[in-house]
Amino acid sequence: MKLWEIPILIVMALLIYYLDKRFFNMIDGMGRYIDTKTHVYKNGKEVDQTPKNSKKEKNILKRLLTLFCVSLFFIFHFSFFNSAHAQCPQSLMQYAERYPAAEPQDLYKLVFQDLYGPGHLITDSATCYRYVSDEVEHQCVNEVTTFPIYEYTLCDSNFVRVNLYLVKWGVISLEQMVSAVMRSAEGLPSPDHRFVMSHSTAFKSAYAPHYRIVRRDIFENVILPLIPSNLRESNK
């Protein structure tokens, strides 16, 4: 991806996000009009009388619209700008299938991380050490994780999401993880923080992602050899 493509990518992503929200509001409005026989008000506000089954159907429709918007966006972008990324739309669809709770911002984040890596999160090694240590101790609280041990970002696989449970389980040390992240952040451009997005609430709730971004060559030379073969196999 060329630098001049990045602003276009960001504008298109924000546009899709805006349209996605408008679609959701429209669907909610249609649901209230179709499903509510009478209008009930409480404390000056209308009470939603939509049946639970109807709400479920609307949520499914919302999800389909989300996937349609995101797929349309990435298919257009990577087909129009760069034929080398021809497999990217398919990879994004596979990602959406793997994470059915993912929302547009989660797919956007995957591509964003491929461009900027961990650069927007790093200030100094001491702060990085403290944040990673705190997350491992207080948030990686289960014995197992449903999030992949590692996964490559899209669409050029420049970086890898490395699960912090590898630190919790003692596969790699905290110092090795922090060193890999700090080295990965060297020389990276710093994006405008207005375009930095967190994972959606739905994604966090469904998959509990706890990871750090590491440059691909550092991951494959330093971290990957330390991961036991059984964990590698389970990650496929």
C-alpha positions in Angstrom: 0.0 0.0 0.0 1.3 3.4 -1.0 1.2 6.4 1.4 -1.2 8.4 -0.8 -3.7 5.5 -0.5 -3.9 5.8 3.3 -6.1 8.9 3.5 -8.4 7.5 1.0 -8.6 4.2 2.9 -9.4 6.1 6.2 -12.0 8.3 4.6 -13.7 5.3 3.0 -13.6 3.4 6.3 -15.2 6.3 8.2 -17.8 6.6 5.4 -18.7 3.0 5.7 -18.9 3.2 9.4 -21.2 6.2 9.2 -23.5 4.5 6.6 -23.5 1.4 8.7 -24.8 3.4 11.7 -27.5 5.0 9.5 -28.6 1.6 8.3 -28.9 0.3 11.9 -31.0 3.3 12.8 -33.2 2.8 9.8 -33.7 -0.9 10.6 -34.6 0.0 14.2 -37.1 2.5 13.0 -38.6 0.0 10.6 -38.9 -2.6 13.4 -40.8 -0.2 15.7 -43.2 0.7 12.9 -43.8 -2.8 11.8 -43.8 -4.7 15.0 -45.4 -2.3 17.5 -49.2 -2.4 17.3 -49.7 0.4 19.8 -47.3 3.1 21.0 -46.6 2.9 24.7 -45.0 5.9 26.5 -43.4 6.1 29.9 -42.0 9.2 31.5 -42.4 11.0 28.2 -40.4 8.4 26.2 -41.7 5.7 23.9 -41.2 2.2 25.3 -40.0 -0.4 22.8 -42.6 -3.1 22.4 -40.8 -5.0 19.7 -41.1 -8.8 20.3 -37.9 -10.6 21.2 -37.9 -12.8 18.0 -38.3 -9.7 15.8 -35.3 -8.1 17.6 -33.3 -11.2 16.9 -34.2 -11.1 13.2 -33.2 -7.4 13.0 -29.9 -8.1 14.7 -29.2 -10.7 12.0 -30.0 -8.2 9.3 -27.7 -5.7 10.9 -24.9 -8.2 10.9 -25.5 -9.0 7.2 -25.5 -5.3 6.3 -22.3 -4.8 8.2 -20.5 -7.6 6.4 -21.9 -6.4 3.1 -20.6 -2.8 3.7 -17.2 -4.0 4.8 -16.8 -6.5 2.0 -17.8 -3.9 -0.6 -15.3 -1.4 0.8 -12.3 -3.7 0.8 -13.2 -5.4 -2.5 -13.3 -2.0 -4.2 -10.2 -0.7 -2.5 -7.8 -3.6 -3.1 -9.2 -4.4 -6.6 -9.0 -0.8 -7.7 -5.6 0.2 -6.2 -3.4 -2.8 -6.2 -3.8 -6.1 -8.0 -1.1 -7.6 -5.6 -3.8 -7.5 -2.9 -6.3 -9.5 -4.9 -6.6 -12.1 -2.1 -7.2 -9.5 0.6 -11.1 -9.3 0.2 -11.2 -13.1 0.5 -9.0 -13.0 3.6 -11.2 -10.4 5.2 -14.2 -12.5 4.6 -12.5 -15.5 6.2 -11.6 -13.2 9.1 -15.3 -12.2 9.4 -16.3 -15.9 9.3 -13.8 -16.7 12.0 -15.1 -13.9 14.2 -18.8 -13.6 13.6 -19.1 -11.0 16.4 -16.6 -8.7 14.6 -17.9 -5.3 13.7 -16.5 -2.9 10.9 -14.0 -1.3 13.3 -12.5 -4.7 14.1 -11.8 -5.3 10.4 -10.5 -1.8 10.0 -8.2 -2.3 13.0 -6.7 -5.4 11.4 -5.7 -3.5 8.3 -4.7 -0.4 10.3 -2.3 -2.6 12.4 -0.7 -3.9 9.2 0.2 -0.3 8.3 1.2 1.2 11.6 2.1 -1.8 13.8 2.4 -1.0 17.5 3.9 2.5 16.9 0.8 4.4 18.1 0.9 2.6 21.5 4.5 2.9 22.4 6.0 5.7 24.5 9.0 4.1 26.3 10.1 0.6 27.4 9.2 1.2 31.1 5.6 2.1 30.2 5.4 -0.8 27.8 6.7 -3.2 30.4 4.2 -1.9 33.0 1.2 -2.1 30.6 2.0 -5.6 29.4 2.7 -6.9 32.9 -0.5 -5.4 34.2 -2.6 -6.9 31.4 -1.0 -10.4 31.8 -1.6 -10.3 35.6 -5.1 -8.8 35.8 -6.8 -9.6 32.5 -5.4 -12.9 31.3 -7.2 -14.6 34.2 -8.4 -17.9 32.5 -6.4 -21.1 32.1 -7.2 -21.2 28.4 -7.8 -18.5 25.7 -10.2 -18.6 22.8 -8.2 -16.0 20.9 -5.5 -17.3 18.5 -2.0 -17.8 19.9 -0.8 -15.7 17.0 -2.3 -14.3 13.8 -1.0 -12.2 10.9 -2.4 -8.8 10.1 -3.9 -8.0 6.7 -3.3 -7.4 3.9 0.5 -7.6 3.6 1.1 -9.6 6.9 3.7 -7.0 8.0 2.9 -7.6 11.7 1.6 -10.4 13.9 -0.8 -10.3 16.8 1.0 -12.3 19.6 -1.3 -13.6 22.4 -0.2 -12.5 25.9 -1.1 -15.9 27.2 2.2 -17.0 25.9 3.7 -14.8 28.6 1.2 -16.1 31.2 2.1 -19.7 30.4 5.8 -19.0 30.5 6.4 -19.9 26.8 8.1 -16.5 26.4 9.2 -14.1 29.1 7.8 -10.7 29.8 11.1 -9.2 28.9 11.2 -11.0 25.5 7.7 -9.7 24.7 8.5 -6.1 25.6 11.8 -6.2 23.7 10.0 -7.6 20.6 7.3 -4.9 20.8 9.8 -2.1 21.3 12.0 -3.3 18.4 8.8 -3.5 16.2 7.9 0.1 16.9 11.3 1.5 15.8 11.0 3.8 12.8 7.3 3.5 12.4 5.1 6.5 11.4 2.8 7.8 14.1 -0.8 8.0 12.9 -3.3 10.7 13.8 -5.0 9.4 17.0 -8.4 10.4 15.6 -8.1 7.4 13.3 -7.0 4.9 15.9 -9.9 2.5 16.9 -10.2 0.0 19.7 -11.9 -3.3 19.3 -15.7 -3.2 19.5 -17.4 -4.0 22.7 -19.0 -7.1 21.1 -15.5 -8.4 19.9 -14.0 -7.9 23.3 -16.9 -9.7 25.0 -16.9 -12.6 22.6 -13.1 -13.2 22.2 -11.3 -11.4 25.1 -8.3 -10.4 22.9 -5.1 -9.8 24.8 -2.2 -9.4 22.5 0.7 -7.2 21.3 1.7 -6.4 17.8 5.2 -7.6 16.7 6.9 -7.1 13.4 6.8 -10.2 11.3 10.5 -10.9 11.0 11.0 -10.4 14.7 8.2 -12.7 15.5 9.4 -15.5 13.1 13.0 -15.2 14.2 12.6 -14.7 18.0 9.2 -15.7 19.2 7.9 -18.4 16.8 10.8 -20.8 17.5 9.9 -20.7 21.2 6.3 -21.8 20.7 5.8 -25.6 21.1 4.6 -27.5 18.1 1.3 -28.5 19.7 0.4 -24.8 20.2 1.3 -24.1 16.6 -0.9 -26.9 15.4 -3.8 -25.8 17.6 -3.5 -22.3 16.2 -4.2 -23.4 12.6 
